[in-house]
Structure formats: structure tokens, C-alpha cells
Amino acid sequence: MTTSETVTNEALSADALPPPQEIVPAAGGRGALYRLRTPMSSTALPWVMPYAFVPETEEGVTLFDAGYGTPDATEAMTRQLADLGRTPADVRRLIVSHFHPDHVGMTGWLQEQNPDLELVMHRHDAEVYRDMDRGHASWEQTMREWGVRHGFDAADLEQAEEERRERRAREAAQAAGDANGEHDTAKVTEQRQWEMRRVEPARLVDDGEEIAFDGWTLTSTWTPGHTPGHLCIYIPDERLTFTGDHVLSRITPNVSYHPEDEETDRNPLAEFLASLQKTADLDTRLALPAHEELIPDLPARCRDIIEHHHHRADEVIAGIGEDPRGATAFEIASRVTWNRPWETFSVWKRRSAIGETLSHLRLVETQGRVRRVGDGVVRWLRA
């Protein structure tokens, strides 16, 4: 999620798990649609909101998004499916909005319950999901070089990486040393979220494809930005739009410029803004996001997010300052407004903030408002 806005979420206390919320009742032989919750260890976003299509017959359940594969999350999924008279073994299809582990992390566990589980993703995210090696030495080396290229101190990055390796070793030793199986591995699993067991997608979809089952007809809507293959789902008959992380009720998703984007010349923020307009143009009476509250006016929320990014782009340009040599993304990020002081950010949060800052710089670069200079360390100048 974005690092640029403060979130309070008292309405979604993680202390209680409410029953499934009916969104569309069963009618005409077609089953009902429910909103579920699975927990995250985040005060800002305590829940992932899966959506369950539950047929009136004994046919299997279809989920849109699921949650982490942690014990707390799988227990919550089991309890809520039981409220609907079903079990995890009844889940026959999982459509995911994108490859991030709070959406797809439960897939391996669901497949253990039902070996015939069908995983549905957009093809662009499936490519990333299959090839992820985050947390491994090659990826850490790439990110270290990328960080230095954009203004990080190399020694700070190396120290942070060493501290993370030591912490992971302690967590692994603690989990492995618990002979009684009483150690709560949920937090360890989330810390090592990229290492969750992956499942080969059974169906890859493109923009505008129909996904039909149990009397429902869903339309895939490709909305790149947060990830290259982020997928929203539109149900024309009900005028409902599942927005995943693309549009949330109060915060905006992290839209970052990554090392691979520099190689491919991708412009993720431009993609995101275009996707927001595309989403706003859908005839939607209610939007169903993966976190936070339901969105009754999707076009208005899309307009708010577009305006937020235009303001942030102006702020990023101002953050270049007056130095004739220009400024690095690290320096610019330290000068824009975040939800708490820059000085309190960890190395990892600073890296995320620099990714967001770079996505804005890349956008305004294509508009001719800034230019980059330097071969080793990249600096930015107003055009």
C-alpha cells in the first residue's frame, strides 16, 4: 500500500471476525455472493476481503482473492465458509486480482484442500508470479545496485540486509526448535511472504474475457499500475466491480518504478492513471475492494485518486530543489510529504517511498517536465 497517506481503520477491528456479508442474494437458480474477511498483521489494513460465489447446489465455491496462507488467515477462511455451509475443500476456483501474497498466498493451502483447484490470473501477473525470486541473493543484489543508483548509501543498504538475514535466521531457528508445534508461525510466514508455495495458474485471462460459472458472467478488466497484470472484475448484470487493490475507499495502492521497469521502459503510473479512468467509465453501482469499506461512488473515488497523483507529481518536481546538479530520487523523496517524518522511516520503507517517487518522476519525464542526468548515480533536473 501507499506510504503517502495515514490510515485509521477502527471500523475494521481485528479483534472480531463478523459473519459473511451478503452482497447479492441467491435468485433464479443462481447462488449468492458474500464478502468474507481474512486477517493481516497490519493496523492500517487488518483485513483482506475475499468474495465468495456460493451456489445453491452442491457445486463448488468460487473465490475472488483469498488472503495470506497463514494459520490465522486459513482459520478465518474455514470458519466463514462453515457459516455458509461449506468447507475449504469446496473451493473449486480462485480468481486473483494480482500476485501479491495477501491475495494469492492462500492458494497453496486451498489446493491442499482441493487438488482440483483452478487458479485464474491475468497473464502478465502470472509471468511475475511464476518467476518470483524475491528474498534470494540475486534479487537482493539487484535491489542494492538499484538503490545506490537512485541515491541510497551503499553501507546503509548492506547493514539493513545483514540485519534482515540475521532476523530471518533467528525466526527460522525459533520455528524449527519448537518440538511441540506451539510456535505461532503466522508472523514468520508474513515476513517471508515471497516464499509461500506457488500454484501453477490453470487459466490465464486477458482484458475483456468472460468468466462464466453457476449462472454468473464476469468480465475481466485489465488495470495495470499496482502490478503489471492487476485484474478487476466487472459483473454487468449486477453493475458490480471488484477492484482488488486498484481502487480502495481511503488509501491508494503503491505504484512504484522497479529495476525491471527501467529495463523495459515501463511507465507504471501512466498505466495506473489510464486504468483509473477505464474503471471510472464502468457502469458501477457498487465497488467491492480487497481492503477497507465498500465504495458506493466508484467514478468519484477514481477522480480523487487521479487528482492526488497530479498533486504528488507537482510536489515531486518541487522536491528537485535548486541545486544545479539536480537531485537523486532519495533526496526528492526526503522532501515530499509522507504520513510520518522521513527520519523515522526504515531502510525498507524508504526504498518503497523512492519507488513511488520514481514512478512520478518517470511520468513527468514523459511529459517533458523533468530530465534525468548521470550514468552511475541518476539525478533529476527540471526541464
N, C-alpha and C positions, 0 to 999 in steps of 0.2 A: 504494500500500500504506500501511498504517498507519504513523504516526510514533511510536507509543507503545511499541513493543517492539523490542528488539535482536535481530538475526538473524545467526547464523553458519551458513554453508552449505558447509562444507568438503567434504561428500559430493558436491556438485554442482559440481566444479571446471570452470571454463570453458576449461581448457587442452585438454580432450579431448572428442571427440564420440563417445559409445558407439553401437553399432548399435541399431536399433529394438528396443524391448522388447515381446515378445508378451504381450498381456493375455488374449486369448481365441483359441485355435487355430481354424483352419478345420475345419468339421464339417458333414456333412449337406448339402453343396452351398452352405453359407453360408461366406463368406470370414472371414479372421482380423481381429482388432483389435490394433493396435500403438500403443505410446506413443513419440512422437518428441521431439526437443528442437530448439529454435531459440534462438540466444543473444540476451541483452540485455546492455547495458553497465552492470551493477549487481553489486556484490559481494554484496549481500544476496539478490538474486534473479537469478542469472546466466542462468536459462533460462525460456523459455515452453515448456509441454508440450502440443503438438498431439497429437491422437489420430486415427489413420488406419484407416478401414474399407477393407480391401483384398480385393476379391472374387477367387475362384479363376478366374473367367472373365476376358475382356478388358474387362468393364465398368469404368467409371471409378471412381476412388477418392473417398471422402467423408472430409472432414476435420472435426473439431470443434476450432475455434480454429486459428491458424496462427503468428502472430508478427509482428514488425516487417517492413516492406518494405526492410530494409537489405541491403547486399551480403552481410554475414556471415550474416544470417538466411536469405536466399534460397539461398545456397550450402549451408547446412546442410540445408535442406529438400530441395534437389536431391540431395545425397549420400545422405540417408536413404531417399528414395523409390527411388533407384537400388539400394540394398541390398535393397529389396522387389521389384525388377524393374520399377519404374515410373518415369515422368518427371513433372515438373510439368504437362505437357500432359494427363496422365491424370486430373488432379484435376477432377472434374465438379461437385462440390458442396462448399461451405464453410458449415458451421453455426457461428455465433459466439456465445459466451456473452454478450458485451457489446461496446459500441462503442469501447472504449479501444484505442489504436493498437498495443499489444503483442499484441492479439488479432486485430484486423481490418486492421492496417496492411499486411499482405502481400497483401490482396485484389486491389489494382490489378495487382500483378505476376503473380499467379496468373491473372487474366483475360487478361493479355497472352499467357500460355502457352496458355490455352484460352478463346477468346471466348465459349464457351457455359457458362462457369462460373455456377452457381446459388448466390447468396448468400442464406442463411437467417438471419433475426434475429427477435427479439421486436419487435412493432410499436412499443412505447414507445421502445426504444433506436433503432429505425430513424428515428423522428422527430428525435431529437437528432443522430444521425449525418448526416442529410441537411442539417441546418441549422447545423452547427458553423461558427463563425467565430472560434474562439479564436486568439489571436495577432494579431488585427486591432484597429484603433484603437477600434472601438465596444465590443468586449469588454473591452479594457484599461481604457477609461473606466468601464465598469460595475463592474469589479473594484476600481478605485481608489476609487470612491464607496462601494462595499460595505465595503472595508477601513477607510476613515475612519469610516463609520457604526458599526463594531464596535471601534474603539479604536486603529487604526493612526495613526501620524503621517503626514500627507499628504506632507511633504517626503521622508520615508524611501521611500515608495512611488514618488514621482516620480524620485528618484535611481536606485532599483533598475530602473525601467522604462527609463530612459535608458541605463544600463549594459547592459541586455539588448539594446536596439536596436543599440547600438554593437557588441556582440559578434556579433550576427547579421549585421551588415553586413560585419564582418571575415571571418566564416566563408563568407559568400556570395562575397566577393571572392576568397578563397583558392581556393574550389572552381572558380569561373569562370575564374581565371587559370592553371589547370593545363592547359596545352595537351596534355600527354602522357597525360592521363587517369589519372595515378598517384595522385592525391589520394584518401585514404580518406574517403569522404563518410558513412560509417556513423554516426559520432558527430554530424555535422552534421544528418543526417536525423532522428536521435532527438531532437536539440534542437528541431527544427522538426516534431515528430511530428504536429501537428494539420494540417499542410499536405499530408500524403500524399494521393495521388489516391483519391477515393472511387468506389465502385461502387454502382449502384442495386440494392437488395435485390430478388431475384426472388420470394422468398416471405416473408411476414410471418406469424408464428405467435402464438397466444395460449396461455394456460395450459391444459394438458391435451390439446393436439393431438398426433396421431400423425404421425410422420415415418417412412415405410416405404421401404426400398430393399434390394435384394440379399439378401432373407431376414431382414433386421433390422427390428424395430419399436421405434422410440424414442418416448418420451413427453416432450413439452416441459413443463418445470416452471418457472413464473414465480417468480423470487426477487428482488424489488426490494430495494434498500438501497445496495449499492455503486454501482449505476446504476439509473435508473427501470425499465429493462426487462431486467435481468440474467436470463439464461436458464441453468438447469441442465437436464441431460438424464438421464432415467431409462430403463433397459432392464429391464423386468420379468422377462423370460426368464432373464437372467443376474444379476439383482439387483445391477446396477452403476449408480452415479450419477456423472455428470460434473458437477463442482461449479464449474468456471471459477475465478473469484476469490471466490466466495461463501463457500466453506469451504476453507481451506488447513491444512496439517498443523501449522504452528508460529506463523505470524503471522495477523493479522486484516486484512481489507481496509479501506481508508479509506472511512468512511461520513460524508460531510460535508453540511452545510447550506449551500446555494448561494443566490445572489441570486434565481434563478428559484423556489426553494423558498419564499422569503419572499412572493413574489407569489402563489403557488398554495396557500400554507398547507400544503405537504407536510411530512410528518414522516418523514424517511428512516431514522432509527434505529429508530423503531417498526416501519416496514416490514421492516427488516433482521432485527429480533428475531423478528417473526412468521414471516419466511421461514426463519429457522434452525429454528424448531420444525417448520415444514412439511417441511423437508428431513430433520430427525431422524426424522420419522414414516414416511419411506420404508423399505421392507424392503430394506436395502442390505447386501451382504456386503463390498463394497469400493468406496471412493470414489476418483475419479480427478480430482484438482485440476489447475489450469493451471500451478501452480508447486509446487516442493518435492516431498515424498515422497507416496506413496500413503497413503490413510487407511483402516486396517482396521476402525475402530470409529467410524463417522460420527455416530451419536447422542451418544456421549461427547464427541466433539470439538465438536459443536454446543452441548452443555451447557456446556463450558468457555468457549466464546466468549460465550455469553449471560451467564455469571457474570462474566466480565471486564468487560463493558459495565455491569453493575449496579454493580460496584465503582467503575468510572470515573465513573458518574453521581454516586455519593456524593462522590467526590473533587472533582468539578466544583462541586457545591453548597458543599463546604467552602471551595473556592477563591474564593468570593464575598467572604469575609472579613467584617470588622466595620464597615467604613465605612458610615454611614447613607445615603450617596448611592448605595450599591451598587457594582458593578464592571463594567467592559466585558469582552467576550469575550477581548480581547487580554490584559487584566490577569489574568483567570481562567486562561487558557492558560499564562501565565508561571508560575503557581503549582502546576500539576499535574505529575505525573511523566512525563517523556519518556525516550527511550533515551539521550539525552545532554543536557548543560546547555542550557537555553533561550538563554543568552547566545551560544552558538555557532551558533544557527540562522540561516540566511539569511532574507531577507525572504520568499522563496517558500515555504520550509519553515514559517515562522511562519504564513503565510496558510493553508497546509494544516492546521496544528495548530489554528488558530482555527476552520476549517470543521468539524473533528472536535468541538471543544469546543462549538460552536453546535448540533451535532446532538444532543449530550447535554442541553444547556440546553433545546432545543425539546422533547425527550422529557419531562423532568421538569416543564417548564411545563405540558404537557397533563395531568400527574399532580397539578397543584396544589401543587407543592413550591417553585417559584420564580415570579417575575413580572418582566416587563420594564418599564422606565420610560424616558422621554425620547423626544423627537421627532426630534432630529438625531442625536446620538450615543446609541446604545442601551446602557443599563446594566441590570444584573440584581440583584434583591433576593430574599432568601429569603421565601417566602410566610408 
